[in-house]
């Protein structure tokens, strides 16, 4: 009887650890996705600025 209850509590601990590891991995993935989106947004702004001549790179010739 003791063996089965002991093994089930070990399984619970392992499952809890796995859940925490998965949550941490998802948080890391979320941060990576946000960085990619931020980078893509910045690149889009730069391309728009270059196309319109406004923003970061003003082409003023006189």
C-alpha positions in Angstrom: 0.0 0.0 0.0 2.8 2.4 0.9 4.6 1.8 -2.4 1.6 2.7 -4.6 0.8 5.9 -2.6 4.5 6.9 -2.7 4.8 6.4 -6.4 1.6 8.4 -7.1 3.0 11.3 -5.1 6.3 11.1 -7.0 4.3 11.2 -10.2 2.5 14.3 -9.0 5.8 16.0 -8.2 7.1 15.1 -11.6 4.0 16.4 -13.3 4.1 19.6 -11.4 7.8 20.1 -12.4 6.9 19.4 -16.0 4.1 22.0 -15.9 6.4 24.6 -14.5 9.0 23.8 -17.1 6.4 24.1 -19.9 5.2 27.5 -18.5 8.7 28.8 -18.4 9.4 27.6 -22.0 6.1 29.3 -23.1 7.2 32.5 -21.4 10.5 32.4 -23.2 8.8 31.7 -26.5 6.4 34.6 -25.9 9.3 37.0 -25.3 11.1 35.8 -28.5 7.9 36.3 -30.5 7.5 39.8 -29.1 11.1 40.7 -30.0 10.5 39.4 -33.6 7.3 41.4 -33.9 9.0 44.5 -32.5 11.9 44.1 -35.0 9.5 43.6 -37.9 7.6 46.7 -36.9 10.8 48.8 -36.7 11.9 47.5 -40.1 8.5 48.4 -41.5 8.8 51.9 -40.2 12.3 52.3 -41.7 11.1 51.1 -45.1 8.1 53.5 -45.0 10.4 56.3 -44.0 12.7 55.5 -47.0 9.8 55.3 -49.4 8.2 58.6 -48.4 11.4 60.4 -47.6 10.1 61.1 -44.1 11.3 59.9 -40.8 14.8 58.5 -40.1 16.4 59.4 -43.5 15.3 62.7 -44.8 16.6 63.4 -48.3 17.0 67.2 -48.4 18.9 68.5 -51.4 19.1 72.1 -52.3 
